[in-house]
Amino acid sequence: LQVEESAISLWNWTVTKHMGAVINDEQRAKLRFVACRLICLCEGSDPPEGTIRRQILMSMKTGKGWIDIGKAGLADGFLENAVNSIEKLYAKLRSGSEGEADIQVHRADVEKSLFKVLSYQAESAVAQGDFQKAVMCVQRCKDMLMKLPKETCYLSILCYNFGVETYEWKRYEQSSFWLSQSYDIGKMDMKYSVGKEMQAKVLRLLATTYFEWDCSLYLDKALKAISLANQENLHPAGFFLKVKILLKSGASDEDINSALAEFTHFEMSLDFCLNTAKLLLEHGRESVGFDFLKSVPERFESSPDLGKITLLHIEFLLQNKRELLAKQKIEEVIIGHYTGKQLLPEALNQLHIILWDRAAKHYEEKNYSEALHWYNYSVSFYTPGQIDQNLAKLQRNMASCYFHLKQVDKAKEAVKQAERCDPNSIFTKFSVYKIAVMENDTDKAMEAVIEMGKIAEKPSEHEDKLRVDKNTGSNLLSLAAQIALENDQQIVAIKALEYLSEHLQDCRQLFTALKCLVRLMLSKVMAENAEESGTSVLNYMFSAAHKKLAESFTEEKFTGDMRILEAHWFRKVAWNLAVQFKDSPEKMRDFFVLSFKLSQFCPSDKAVLIAQKTCLLMAAAIDLELGRQVTPSEQTELFSQALQHLQTCKEIWKVLKLTGDFAKDPTDTLLLLYEFEARSKLNDPTLHNLMESVWEQPQIEIKTLEIIAALAMESPARYPVLCKKALKSALNLHRKQAVIDAEKFSKCLHSLINISLPTGLTDLDTCVLQEVWDYFEDALSVISSTDAYPEMEILWLMTRAWNTGIFQYTVGKYKEAEQWCGLGMRFLNHLGSLKKSYE
């Protein structure tokens, strides 16, 4: 008993709190669920009538509550309990009734409850997609209507709701069934009917269902349903749907005209008439559509919205490629505009849109004169001196047409008008810029670019945010740079690029623009054989790309992969440019350096490391080559720069050697020779330390030593000691050869004697003379063992020995003089054809 009282209290509390909006629908359903379950648990073996009635009410409302919050599956058990309780109640009432009259009263009472429960079960079945169960429940309800005629309206609307739900789920077959049931039920008892308006609504949805389900298969049913709907209650929606179905079915113009005639005297809004005309014209019924459209103004003579009809007429004439008729109609509107028949502002705006769209279409087709014709129609609606941002845009568009037609004066006038209306617009500045470039007015073009750059930095200060997005500035500056490049105005192009690279944040857009400009500039530079100004623009673009890559690490939307892709593209193009500039060492060097710098944003894989090493070696080699050709004051900078490249290259080479076998790679030799030349010509005090490690190398080549010797004495370098040491090392290596190359040996010996025995000196140290004497003995040894020793070298050796003896004689050193002259005569025997001349 206590549980039952608690359950009833909970139920009553739920009802009152829900009415006070303290709890929501789902909370109410849950509380009812608990209360109802508790009541069922308290049921005895023979509950009294009141208890059963309470159980029926609570089970029904709990079930309905679950349905209403979209949890129909939870409702079924409670609704089933309600049916069982109804049966128990009916049995109890029959057993306690005293006569037939009582039984009839009880039966009517029970049937009302059963009808309601069955309708709820139908709702639950539909929600769960159980069509058969829903049909069965509704059929039972339908059978009960004879005894419960007042429920006719309720059941008809319930079926209509089922029809709406299944239509929205695109279950057209089920929807058509429910809507047919709704209509049939609505006719069963006119006294309790839903009314003609509701019946017509049901039939219109039924017609729509047939139409969307399969118009070709159910066309007759759709037409029959919509005709019935219009008979029940004439409504614009019914008229529109009938016309739609007839059009879809391919009905004749006569049939459609008949359908239109049905509604001739029916009151419809202007928009509804326009939509009907649109429908007819969209389905290609031009004759019927235009006739209907012509009849509309008569019905709405006093409407201020008559302009809508004219606009629709113009639109469809244009869509059907009847431009001449459309122009006539527009000209009529223009005349009306100045004779007191103005369009409403909204309609006039719409007309401007139509005119601009048509002009834009001709512009895209490069039919600029025709585009101007349509823009001029739009201009006709503005009064002289009027200031309007749209007029500024219109004048800019016209200026673009004049540009293409090479009508510069007209373009200037249009831009002047745009400046009057909207002077601070970036688009207006761009139009001013284009004229300046066309007239080759560099100062004015530069001024316009600077203004564009300022606006692009802070667009919100100058432009309506809705009209200019954040990319507009970069797009226009990019285009400005392109126009300047195409017209050979490199200074202006660089200024546009400066703003593009320094002030605009979108990395992807900037790189896209730079790549396009690089491609454009490449073709020009190559065609013009590397004109200086063009190359400087290219150089600037690559420098801008490098700068932006360095800054892009803070940009969230610009990922690491994007950065690598861009860096690869620019480094490869810079490399290719360097190779192409083979006849211009400075440019070649600059692009190799740029390629290296850009490659630093790429992963250090083997291919990139090899490319970096090559770029730096080439740059150093070019700096050294240039250093040999300039004045001493310029040499220092070039040699120092070469040394910097070499130092970086050595670090990369160390890493690269760890990735594979580079035994045949000449990089070590090149690094040594380039560094030696740079340091020796810079008079670097660390040069001797560098060479100490070189002398110890077992793998050093003769050629390398001979080049070092030559470089040691190449101006401005003068290192005779290093030169002599290198030549001695080279001579030793020559001696160690299995077969001595006499020609190469002779050249090396010649150089060594020259550096050791300067001509014209008489006061020579005895040990120096002894050292040189040994070189002459070496020469004799080789000459004696081969016939390949060059005769001119033998002659030179003989002459140098003889002259050394003569020098000794002149200073009174007779013994030494006899020795050296004797040495010279030992060479005489090895001369061939020249022997007799010198004997």
C-alpha positions in Angstrom: 0.0 0.0 0.0 2.8 2.4 0.9 4.6 1.7 -2.4 1.4 2.3 -4.3 0.8 5.6 -2.5 4.4 6.7 -3.3 4.0 5.8 -6.9 0.8 7.9 -7.2 2.5 10.8 -5.4 5.4 10.6 -7.8 3.0 10.6 -10.8 1.1 13.6 -9.5 4.3 15.4 -8.7 5.5 14.8 -12.3 2.3 16.2 -13.7 2.5 19.4 -11.6 6.2 20.0 -12.2 5.9 19.5 -15.9 3.2 22.0 -16.1 5.4 24.4 -14.2 8.3 23.7 -16.7 10.5 22.4 -13.9 11.3 19.2 -15.7 11.6 18.5 -19.5 9.8 15.9 -21.6 12.5 13.2 -21.3 12.6 13.6 -17.5 8.8 13.4 -17.3 8.8 10.2 -19.4 11.4 8.6 -17.1 9.5 9.6 -13.9 6.2 8.3 -15.4 8.0 5.1 -16.3 9.1 4.6 -12.6 5.7 5.4 -11.2 3.9 3.1 -13.7 6.2 0.2 -13.0 5.7 0.6 -9.3 1.9 0.6 -9.7 2.1 -2.6 -11.8 4.2 -4.3 -9.1 1.5 -3.5 -6.5 -1.3 -5.1 -8.6 -3.1 -7.9 -6.6 -4.8 -11.0 -8.0 -8.2 -9.2 -8.3 -7.6 -5.4 -8.3 -10.6 -3.1 -8.0 -12.0 -1.2 -10.9 -10.4 2.1 -9.9 -7.0 0.5 -9.7 -7.4 -1.0 -13.2 -8.6 2.4 -14.6 -5.6 4.1 -13.1 -3.2 1.4 -14.6 -4.8 2.0 -18.0 -4.4 5.7 -17.8 -0.8 5.5 -16.5 0.3 2.9 -19.1 -1.2 4.9 -22.0 0.4 8.1 -20.9 3.8 6.5 -20.2 3.8 4.8 -23.6 2.8 8.1 -25.3 5.5 10.0 -23.4 8.2 7.6 -24.8 6.8 8.0 -28.4 6.8 11.8 -28.1 10.5 12.0 -27.2 11.5 9.6 -30.0 12.0 6.4 -28.0 9.0 4.4 -29.4 10.6 1.0 -28.7 10.2 1.7 -24.9 6.5 2.5 -25.4 5.4 -0.9 -26.7 5.4 -2.8 -23.4 3.3 -0.1 -21.6 0.8 0.1 -24.5 0.5 -3.7 -24.4 -0.2 -3.5 -20.6 -2.8 -0.9 -21.3 -4.6 -3.3 -23.8 -4.5 -6.1 -21.2 -5.8 -3.9 -18.5 -8.7 -2.7 -20.8 -9.7 -6.3 -21.3 -9.6 -7.0 -17.6 -11.7 -3.9 -17.0 -14.3 -4.9 -19.6 -14.5 -8.5 -18.1 -15.0 -7.0 -14.6 -17.6 -4.5 -15.7 -19.6 -7.2 -17.5 -19.6 -9.5 -14.5 -20.9 -6.8 -12.3 -23.5 -5.3 -14.6 -27.2 -5.6 -13.9 -28.6 -5.2 -17.4 -28.0 -4.7 -21.1 -28.1 -0.9 -20.8 -25.2 -1.0 -18.3 -23.2 -3.2 -20.7 -23.6 -0.8 -23.6 -22.3 2.1 -21.4 -19.3 0.1 -20.2 -18.5 -1.1 -23.8 -18.5 2.5 -25.1 -16.3 3.6 -22.3 -13.8 0.8 -22.9 -13.8 1.3 -26.7 -12.8 4.9 -26.3 -9.7 3.8 -24.3 -8.9 1.0 -26.7 -9.2 3.3 -29.7 -6.7 5.7 -28.1 -4.3 2.9 -27.2 -4.5 1.4 -30.7 -3.7 4.9 -32.2 -0.7 5.1 -30.0 0.5 1.7 -31.0 0.1 2.8 -34.7 2.3 5.8 -33.9 4.9 3.6 -32.3 4.9 1.2 -35.2 5.4 4.0 -37.8 8.2 5.5 -35.8 9.9 2.1 -35.7 9.3 1.4 -39.4 6.8 -1.4 -38.8 4.4 -0.6 -41.6 2.2 -3.8 -41.3 1.6 -3.4 -37.6 0.7 0.3 -38.1 -1.8 -0.6 -40.8 -3.4 -3.3 -38.6 -3.8 -0.8 -35.7 -5.2 1.9 -37.9 -7.6 -0.6 -39.5 -8.9 -1.6 -36.1 -9.4 2.1 -35.2 -11.1 2.7 -38.6 -13.5 -0.2 -37.8 -14.4 1.4 -34.5 -15.3 4.8 -36.0 -18.9 3.7 -36.6 -19.3 3.6 -32.8 -16.9 6.5 -32.2 -17.7 9.0 -35.0 -16.3 11.9 -33.1 -12.8 10.4 -33.5 -13.0 10.7 -37.3 -11.1 14.0 -37.4 -8.4 12.7 -35.0 -7.8 9.5 -37.0 -7.7 11.4 -40.4 -5.1 13.8 -39.1 -3.1 10.9 -37.5 -3.0 9.2 -40.9 -2.0 12.6 -42.6 0.9 12.9 -40.1 2.0 9.4 -40.9 1.9 10.4 -44.6 4.0 13.5 -43.9 6.6 11.4 -41.9 6.9 8.7 -44.5 7.1 11.3 -47.4 10.0 13.0 -45.6 11.7 9.6 -45.4 11.0 9.2 -49.1 8.9 6.1 -48.5 6.5 7.1 -51.2 4.5 3.9 -51.3 3.7 4.0 -47.6 3.1 7.8 -47.7 0.6 7.4 -50.6 -1.2 4.7 -48.5 -1.5 6.9 -45.4 -2.6 10.0 -47.3 -5.3 8.0 -49.1 -6.4 6.6 -45.8 -6.5 10.1 -44.4 -8.7 11.4 -47.3 -11.0 8.3 -47.1 -11.4 8.6 -43.3 -12.1 12.3 -43.7 -15.1 11.5 -45.9 -16.6 8.9 -43.6 -18.7 11.3 -41.4 -19.2 14.9 -42.7 -20.4 16.0 -39.3 -17.0 15.3 -37.7 -14.9 15.8 -40.9 -11.6 17.6 -40.9 -13.0 20.1 -43.4 -12.4 20.9 -47.1 -9.2 22.9 -46.6 -7.6 20.0 -44.7 -8.8 17.4 -47.3 -7.4 19.6 -50.1 -4.0 19.7 -48.2 -4.0 15.9 -47.9 -4.7 15.5 -51.6 -2.0 18.0 -52.6 0.6 16.1 -50.6 -0.8 12.8 -52.1 -0.4 14.3 -55.6 3.2 15.5 -54.7 4.0 12.0 -53.5 2.9 10.4 -56.7 4.7 13.1 -58.7 8.0 12.5 -56.9 7.6 8.7 -56.6 7.4 8.0 -60.3 5.7 10.7 -62.4 5.5 8.6 -65.6 3.9 5.6 -63.8 1.6 7.5 -61.4 0.9 10.5 -63.6 -2.9 9.9 -63.8 -3.1 9.3 -60.0 -1.2 12.6 -59.4 -3.5 14.5 -61.8 -6.6 13.0 -60.3 -5.4 13.8 -56.7 -4.6 17.4 -57.6 -7.9 17.9 -59.5 -9.8 16.5 -56.4 -7.8 18.9 -54.2 -8.7 21.9 -56.3 -12.3 20.8 -56.3 -12.2 20.6 -52.5 -10.5 23.9 -52.0 -9.0 26.2 -54.6 -5.5 27.2 -53.5 -2.5 28.7 -55.3 -0.3 25.7 -54.2 -2.8 23.4 -55.9 -2.8 25.4 -59.1 1.0 25.5 -59.2 1.3 21.8 -58.6 -1.2 21.0 -61.3 0.8 23.1 -63.8 4.0 21.4 -62.6 2.5 17.9 -63.1 1.2 18.8 -66.6 4.6 20.2 -67.6 6.3 17.0 -66.4 3.9 14.8 -68.3 4.5 16.7 -71.5 0.9 18.0 -71.8 0.0 20.1 -74.8 0.0 24.0 -74.6 -3.8 23.8 -74.8 -4.1 21.6 -71.7 -1.7 23.9 -69.8 -3.7 27.0 -71.0 -6.9 25.3 -69.7 -5.3 24.8 -66.3 -4.2 28.4 -66.2 -7.7 29.5 -67.2 -9.1 27.7 -64.1 -7.4 30.3 -62.0 -8.0 33.4 -64.1 -10.3 34.9 -61.5 -8.5 33.5 -58.5 -6.7 36.0 -56.3 -2.9 35.3 -56.4 0.1 37.3 -55.3 2.5 38.9 -57.8 5.3 36.7 -56.7 3.1 33.6 -57.2 2.3 34.7 -60.7 6.0 35.3 -61.4 6.9 31.9 -60.1 4.3 30.3 -62.4 5.7 32.2 -65.4 9.3 31.1 -64.4 8.1 27.5 -64.2 6.5 27.7 -67.7 9.6 29.3 -69.2 12.1 27.0 -67.5 10.2 24.1 -69.0 10.6 25.6 -72.5 7.0 26.7 -72.8 7.9 30.1 -74.1 4.7 30.8 -76.0 2.5 30.0 -73.0 5.0 31.5 -70.5 5.4 34.9 -72.3 1.6 35.1 -72.9 1.0 34.5 -69.2 3.7 37.0 -68.3 2.0 39.7 -70.5 -1.3 39.1 -68.8 0.2 39.7 -65.3 0.6 43.5 -65.5 -3.1 43.9 -66.1 -3.9 42.2 -62.8 -1.3 44.2 -60.8 -1.6 47.7 -62.4 -1.4 49.5 -59.1 1.5 47.4 -57.7 4.8 49.2 -57.1 6.5 45.8 -57.8 5.6 45.7 -61.5 9.3 46.0 -62.3 9.7 42.4 -61.2 7.7 41.3 -64.2 9.9 43.3 -66.6 13.1 41.8 -64.9 11.8 38.3 -65.4 10.9 39.0 -69.0 14.5 40.4 -69.6 16.1 37.4 -67.8 14.2 34.8 -69.9 14.8 36.7 -73.2 18.5 36.6 -72.4 18.4 32.9 -71.4 16.8 32.1 -74.7 19.4 34.1 -76.6 17.1 36.8 -77.7 19.5 39.6 -76.9 17.9 42.1 -79.4 14.5 41.8 -77.7 16.1 42.0 -74.3 17.9 45.2 -75.3 14.6 46.7 -76.5 13.0 45.9 -73.2 16.0 47.4 -71.3 15.9 50.6 -73.4 12.2 50.9 -72.5 13.1 50.6 -68.8 15.8 53.3 -69.2 13.2 55.6 -70.9 10.7 54.9 -68.1 13.4 55.7 -65.5 13.6 59.3 -66.8 9.8 59.6 -67.4 8.5 58.9 -63.9 8.3 55.1 -64.2 11.3 54.2 -62.0 11.9 50.7 -60.8 12.0 50.1 -57.0 15.5 50.1 -55.6 15.6 46.4 -55.1 14.4 45.7 -58.7 16.9 48.3 -60.0 19.8 46.5 -58.1 18.7 43.2 -59.7 18.7 44.8 -63.1 22.2 46.1 -62.6 23.2 42.5 -61.7 21.7 41.2 -64.9 23.4 43.8 -67.0 26.8 43.2 -65.3 26.5 39.5 -65.7 25.8 39.8 -69.4 28.7 42.3 -69.8 31.0 39.9 -67.9 30.0 37.0 -70.2 30.9 39.1 -73.3 34.2 40.1 -71.5 35.1 36.5 -70.9 34.5 35.8 -74.6 36.8 38.8 -75.4 33.9 40.6 -77.0 34.9 43.9 -75.3 32.8 46.3 -77.4 29.6 44.3 -76.6 30.6 44.2 -72.9 30.9 48.0 -73.0 27.4 48.2 -74.5 25.9 46.4 -71.5 28.0 48.4 -69.0 26.7 51.6 -70.7 23.1 50.4 -70.0 24.0 50.2 -66.3 25.7 53.7 -66.4 22.4 55.1 -67.8 20.7 54.7 -64.4 23.3 56.9 -62.6 22.9 60.7 -62.6 25.8 62.9 -63.6 28.1 63.6 -60.7 26.7 60.8 -58.6 29.2 59.3 -56.2 28.7 55.6 -55.6 31.1 52.7 -55.0 29.3 50.5 -57.5 29.7 53.2 -60.1 33.4 53.2 -59.4 33.5 49.5 -60.0 31.5 49.9 -63.2 33.9 52.5 -64.5 36.9 50.3 -63.6 35.2 47.4 -65.6 34.7 49.7 -68.5 38.3 50.9 -68.3 39.4 47.2 -68.6 37.4 46.9 -71.8 39.0 50.1 -73.2 42.4 48.7 -72.2 41.8 45.6 -74.3 40.5 47.8 -77.2 43.7 50.0 -76.9 41.4 53.0 -76.4 43.7 54.6 -73.8 42.0 58.0 -73.7 38.6 56.5 -72.9 40.2 54.2 -70.4 41.8 57.2 -68.7 38.5 59.0 -68.5 36.8 55.9 -67.0 39.5 55.6 -64.4 39.2 59.3 -63.6 35.5 58.8 -62.9 36.4 55.7 -60.7 38.8 57.9 -58.8 36.1 60.5 -58.2 33.8 57.9 -56.8 36.2 55.6 -54.9 39.7 57.1 -54.7 41.0 54.9 -51.9 40.1 51.6 -53.5 43.0 49.2 -54.3 41.1 48.3 -57.5 41.1 52.0 -58.5 44.8 52.3 -57.8 45.4 49.2 -59.9 43.5 50.8 -62.8 45.6 54.0 -62.4 48.7 51.7 -62.4 47.7 50.0 -65.6 47.4 53.3 -67.5 50.7 54.5 -66.1 52.4 51.3 -67.4 50.7 51.6 -70.8 52.0 55.2 -71.1 55.4 54.2 -69.9 55.1 56.7 -67.0 57.4 54.9 -64.5 57.0 57.6 -61.7 53.2 57.4 -61.8 53.3 53.5 -61.9 55.7 53.5 -59.0 53.5 55.8 -57.0 50.4 53.6 -57.7 52.2 50.5 -56.7 53.3 52.1 -53.4 49.7 53.1 -52.7 48.5 49.5 -53.5 51.1 48.2 -51.2 50.0 50.4 -48.3 46.3 49.4 -48.9 47.3 45.7 -49.1 49.0 46.0 -45.7 45.9 47.3 -43.9 42.9 46.6 -46.2 40.3 47.2 -43.5 41.3 50.9 -43.3 40.7 51.5 -47.0 38.1 49.0 -48.2 34.8 47.5 -47.2 35.7 44.1 -45.7 32.9 42.5 -47.6 34.3 43.6 -50.9 38.0 42.9 -50.4 39.3 39.7 -48.9 42.8 39.2 -47.5 44.1 37.8 -50.8 43.0 40.6 -53.0 46.1 42.7 -52.2 48.6 40.0 -53.1 46.6 39.0 -56.2 46.7 42.6 -57.5 50.4 43.2 -56.6 51.3 39.9 -58.3 49.4 41.0 -61.4 51.0 44.4 -61.2 54.5 42.8 -61.1 53.5 40.6 -64.1 52.3 43.6 -66.1 55.5 45.6 -65.3 57.6 42.6 -66.5 55.7 42.2 -69.7 56.2 45.9 -70.4 59.9 45.9 -69.5 59.5 48.1 -66.4 61.7 46.1 -64.1 62.1 48.8 -61.4 58.3 48.9 -61.0 58.2 45.1 -60.9 60.7 45.0 -58.1 58.7 47.5 -56.1 55.6 45.4 -56.5 57.6 42.3 -55.5 58.9 44.1 -52.4 55.4 44.6 -51.1 54.4 41.2 -52.2 57.2 39.5 -50.3 57.5 41.8 -47.2 54.0 42.7 -46.3 51.7 39.8 -47.3 51.5 36.8 -45.0 50.0 34.0 -47.1 53.0 31.9 -47.9 51.3 29.6 -50.4 49.9 32.5 -52.4 53.2 34.3 -52.4 55.2 31.3 -53.7 52.6 30.7 -56.4 52.9 34.3 -57.5 56.7 34.2 -57.4 56.9 31.0 -59.4 54.6 32.5 -62.1 56.7 35.6 -62.2 60.0 33.6 -62.4 58.6 31.6 -65.3 57.6 34.8 -67.1 60.9 36.4 -66.4 62.9 33.4 -67.5 61.5 33.4 -71.0 62.3 37.1 -71.3 65.8 36.9 -69.9 66.8 34.0 -72.0 65.3 35.6 -75.2 67.2 38.8 -74.5 70.5 37.1 -73.8 70.5 37.9 -70.1 69.8 41.6 -70.1 71.2 43.0 -66.9 67.9 44.6 -65.5 66.0 41.3 -66.1 68.6 39.3 -64.3 68.5 41.6 -61.3 64.7 41.1 -61.1 65.2 37.3 -61.2 67.8 37.6 -58.5 65.4 39.7 -56.3 62.7 37.1 -56.8 64.9 34.2 -55.6 66.1 36.4 -52.7 62.5 37.1 -51.8 61.7 33.3 -51.9 64.7 32.6 -49.6 63.6 35.3 -47.1 60.0 34.0 -47.1 61.2 30.4 -46.6 63.2 31.6 -43.6 60.1 33.4 -42.1 57.7 30.6 -42.9 58.6 28.5 -39.8 56.1 30.7 -37.8 53.3 30.2 -40.3 50.9 27.4 -39.0 49.2 26.8 -42.3 52.5 26.4 -44.2 53.7 22.9 -43.3 57.2 21.5 -43.5 56.4 19.5 -46.6 55.2 22.6 -48.3 58.4 24.5 -47.4 60.5 21.6 -48.8 58.6 21.5 -52.0 59.0 25.2 -52.6 62.7 25.1 -51.6 63.4 22.3 -54.1 61.6 24.1 -56.9 63.5 27.4 -56.4 66.9 25.7 -55.8 66.6 23.6 -59.0 65.6 26.6 -61.1 68.5 28.7 -59.6 70.9 25.8 -60.5 69.6 25.7 -64.1 69.9 29.5 -64.4 73.5 29.3 -63.1 74.3 26.7 -65.8 72.7 28.8 -68.5 74.8 31.8 -67.6 78.0 30.1 -68.6 79.1 33.3 -70.5 78.5 35.5 -67.5 80.6 34.4 -64.5 79.2 36.9 -61.9 75.6 35.8 -62.7 76.6 32.2 -62.7 78.2 32.6 -59.3 75.2 34.5 -57.9 72.7 31.8 -58.9 74.9 29.0 -57.6 75.0 30.8 -54.2 71.2 31.3 -54.3 70.7 27.6 -55.2 72.9 26.7 -52.2 71.0 29.0 -49.8 67.6 27.6 -50.9 68.8 24.0 -50.6 69.4 24.7 -46.9 65.6 24.4 -46.4 65.7 20.9 -47.9 66.4 17.6 -46.0 70.2 16.9 -46.1 70.0 13.7 -48.1 72.9 12.6 -50.4 71.5 14.3 -53.5 71.1 17.6 -51.8 74.5 17.4 -50.1 76.1 16.8 -53.6 74.2 19.7 -55.0 75.4 22.0 -52.1 79.0 20.9 -52.5 78.9 21.5 -56.2 77.3 25.0 -55.8 79.9 26.1 -53.4 82.8 24.7 -55.4 81.6 26.4 -58.5 81.0 29.7 -56.6 84.5 29.6 -55.2 86.1 28.7 -58.6 84.3 31.7 -60.2 85.4 34.1 -57.4 89.0 32.9 -57.9 88.7 33.3 -61.7 87.2 36.8 -61.3 90.0 37.7 -58.8 92.7 37.0 -61.4 91.1 39.6 -63.8 90.5 42.6 -61.5 92.5 45.3 -59.8 94.3 44.5 -56.5 91.8 46.5 -54.5 89.0 44.3 -55.8 90.9 41.1 -55.3 90.7 40.9 -51.5 86.9 40.8 -51.5 86.7 38.1 -54.1 89.4 35.9 -52.6 87.8 36.3 -49.1 84.4 35.4 -50.5 85.9 32.3 -52.2 87.5 31.2 -48.9 84.1 31.5 -47.1 82.5 29.2 -49.7 85.3 26.7 -49.3 85.1 26.6 -45.5 81.3 25.8 -45.8 82.0 23.3 -48.6 84.6 21.5 -46.4 82.0 20.9 -43.7 79.5 19.5 -46.2 82.1 17.3 -47.8 83.0 15.8 -44.4 79.3 14.7 -43.9 79.0 13.6 -47.6 82.0 11.3 -47.4 80.2 9.4 -44.6 77.4 8.4 -47.1 79.4 6.4 -49.6 82.6 5.7 -51.5 84.0 8.9 -53.1 87.5 7.5 -54.0 87.5 8.8 -57.5 85.9 12.2 -56.6 88.3 15.1 -57.2 86.7 17.3 -54.5 89.6 17.0 -52.0 92.1 18.1 -54.6 89.9 21.0 -55.8 89.3 22.2 -52.2 93.1 22.1 -51.6 94.0 24.0 -54.7 91.2 26.6 -54.4 92.1 27.2 -50.7 95.8 27.4 -51.5 95.2 30.0 -54.2 92.8 32.1 -52.0 95.1 32.1 -49.0 98.3 32.6 -50.9 96.8 35.6 -52.8 95.4 37.0 -49.6 98.9 36.7 -48.0 97.3 34.6 -45.3 99.8 33.8 -42.5 98.2 30.4 -41.9 99.2 29.2 -45.4 102.3 27.3 -44.2 100.3 25.4 -41.6 97.8 24.4 -44.3 100.7 23.1 -46.4 102.3 21.1 -43.6 99.4 18.6 -43.7 99.6 18.5 -47.5 103.3 17.4 -47.6 102.4 14.5 -45.4 99.7 13.1 -47.7 100.8 9.9 -49.4 98.2 10.1 -52.1 99.0 13.5 -53.5 99.3 13.7 -57.2 102.2 15.2 -59.2 99.8 17.5 -61.2 98.5 18.9 -57.9 102.0 19.7 -56.6 102.9 21.4 -59.9 99.7 23.5 -59.8 100.5 24.5 -56.2 104.0 25.5 -57.3 102.6 27.7 -60.1 100.0 29.3 -57.8 102.6 30.0 -55.2 104.4 32.4 -57.6 101.3 33.8 -59.4 100.8 37.5 -58.6 99.9 38.8 -56.1 101.2 35.6 -54.4 105.0 35.2 -54.0 106.0 32.1 -52.0 109.3 30.8 -53.6 110.0 28.5 -50.6 106.6 26.8 -51.0 106.9 26.7 -54.8 110.3 25.1 -54.5 109.1 22.6 -52.0 106.1 21.6 -54.1 108.4 21.1 -57.2 110.9 19.0 -55.3 108.0 16.8 -54.1 106.7 16.5 -57.6 110.2 15.7 -58.9 110.6 13.0 -56.3 107.3 11.5 -57.4 108.5 11.6 -61.1 111.6 9.7 -60.1 109.5 7.0 -58.4 107.6 6.3 -61.6 108.2 2.8 -63.1 108.8 4.6 -66.4 109.7 8.2 -66.2 107.7 10.5 -68.4 110.7 12.5 -69.8 108.7 15.4 -71.1 106.8 16.0 -67.8 110.0 15.4 -65.8 111.8 18.0 -67.9 109.1 20.7 -67.4 109.1 20.1 -63.6 112.9 20.2 -63.5 113.0 23.3 -65.6 110.7 25.1 -63.1 112.7 23.9 -60.1 116.0 25.1 -61.6 114.4 28.4 -62.5 113.1 29.0 -58.9 116.4 27.7 -57.3 118.9 29.5 -59.7 117.6 33.0 -60.5 119.3 34.5 -63.6 121.7 37.3 -63.3 122.7 36.6 -59.7 126.5 36.0 -59.1 126.7 35.9 -55.3 125.1 32.5 -54.8 125.5 30.4 -51.7 127.7 27.3 -52.2 125.0 24.9 -50.8 122.4 26.4 -53.3 124.8 25.8 -56.2 125.4 22.2 -54.9 121.6 21.6 -54.7 121.1 22.9 -58.3 124.1 20.9 -59.5 122.3 17.8 -58.3 119.2 18.7 -60.4 121.5 19.0 -63.5 123.0 15.5 -62.6 119.4 14.2 -62.3 118.6 15.5 -65.7 121.8 13.9 -67.2 120.8 10.6 -65.6 117.3 10.7 -67.2 118.6 12.0 -70.6 121.2 9.1 -70.7 118.4 6.5 -70.1 115.9 7.7 -72.7 115.7 9.3 -76.2 112.4 11.0 -75.3 113.9 14.0 -73.4 113.0 17.1 -75.3 116.0 18.5 -77.3 115.1 22.1 -76.5 115.1 21.3 -72.7 118.6 19.7 -73.1 119.7 22.9 -74.9 118.3 25.0 -72.1 120.0 22.9 -69.4 123.3 23.2 -71.3 123.0 26.9 -71.7 122.0 27.5 -68.0 125.0 25.4 -66.8 127.4 27.2 -69.2 126.1 30.7 -68.2 126.4 29.8 -64.5 130.0 29.0 -65.1 130.6 32.3 -67.0 129.0 34.2 -64.0 131.4 32.4 -61.7 134.3 33.3 -64.0 133.4 37.0 -63.9 133.7 37.1 -60.1 137.0 35.3 -60.1 135.8 31.9 -59.1 137.8 30.0 -61.7 137.5 26.6 -60.3 133.7 26.8 -60.0 133.6 28.3 -63.5 135.5 25.4 -64.9 133.2 22.9 -63.2 129.9 24.5 -64.4 131.2 25.1 -67.9 132.3 21.5 -68.0 128.8 20.4 -66.8 127.3 22.4 -69.7 129.5 20.6 -72.2 128.4 17.2 -70.9 124.9 18.1 -72.2 126.4 18.9 -75.6 126.9 15.3 -76.5 123.1 14.6 -76.0 122.1 17.3 -78.5 120.9 16.0 -81.9 120.6 18.4 -84.9 121.7 21.4 -82.8 125.0 19.8 -81.7 127.2 21.3 -84.5 125.8 24.8 -84.0 127.1 24.8 -80.4 130.3 22.7 -80.6 
